[in-house]
Amino acid sequence: MQTLGWSALFLVSAAVVVRSGLSLSKAGDLLAETTGLGRLWVGTIFLAVATSLPELVTNLAAVRLDAPALAGGNILGANMLNIVVLAALVSLFPALAVRRATCDQALLVVTALALTGVVTVLVALEGPVDLGPVSLGAVLILGGYILGMVAVYRARGVEVRPEPGSEGGATDAPPPSAKRGWLMFGLAAAGVLVAAPLLAASADRLADIFGISGSFMGVLAVAIVTTMPEMSVTWGALRLGSEVMALGNVYGSCAFNVLVLGLADLIYPRPIFALLDRSHLVAGLGALLLMGLGLLCVTLRARNRLAASRLVALAIIGGWIGAMLVVFSLARGGPS
């Protein structure tokens, strides 16, 4: 009976997260159109932050519970899974791809890769690296994220909006309102904020019931759960034809996820990166590899090399499965 109750909570909260994610995509598209901020910037900041609320909540909870391994595993596992989702959805929408690489897109990908690389190096060092009373890792992550987002904002391009009636639609429809977009965004983000903690809590409880290893749970089970908003938003953005916003959401979420880990390191009484083990190092290296392959997949699709992009997508999925097997093997040999 207990299992049935937790399963019901998981399914209901998952449905709310998915529905809220689709609404976030529509709200983001409307905001990009009415505010002039651009779809990449909206996806990178607004959607990425909103969909990464589960990671933020989960990591703060992990810090309070003195479970740094769960926090690190969740972030690195989520970054890997974000790229798997992007590759799979790009393959499912063959008519869509980023038409041409722009400076802001390149800066976003570089920022996400660099931040994930910082975490991976810190884990590989296997010891605290402090800058006085503050962790050097946290300083690098916070500074790198701010600099990267400022660079993306300054490099953002001007998007060409279709003129009213240019596509044969009705010309008497009222123009979209930014106020309506913000209202939609706020309501959808609230749905994620309410449902995501319930989703994570129910997944955590079900993992305990079914005996999933604690070390493995952060990289796989919790990562899958906390990445569900990114999945639904990316799916919704591609359905709307806004592949640039989807790219911004995925790589923006990867960057923000690392920022969350940096914040957790600041408030945790011990150096969090020094407490992560070899399974987290594998997850970090896997995330770097998959993020690079994800960019290659999108680039190939932009050049209409559909077969090659699908092969890369399969390589991404295979690489993720391989990384999970290695993490699981290492987790079995270490503490749960």
Buried (B, 14 or more C-beta within 10 A) or exposed (E): EEEEEBBEBBEBBBEBBBBBBBBBBBBBBBBBBBBEBBBBBBBBBBBBBBBBBBBBBBBBBBBEEEBBBBBBBBBBBBBBBBBBBBBBBBBEBEEBBBEEEBEBBEBBBBBBBBBBBBBBBBBBEEEBBBEEEEBBBBBBBBEBBEEBBEBBBEBBBEBEEEEEEEEEEEEEEEEEEBEEBBEBBEEBBEBBBBBBBBBBBBBBBBBEEEEBBBBBBBBBBBBBBBBBBBBBBBBBBBBBEBBBBBBBBBBBBBBBBBBBBBBBBBEBEEBBBBBBBBBBBBBBBBBBBBBBBBBBBBBBBBEEBBEBBBBBBBBBBEBBEEBBEBBBEBBEEEEE
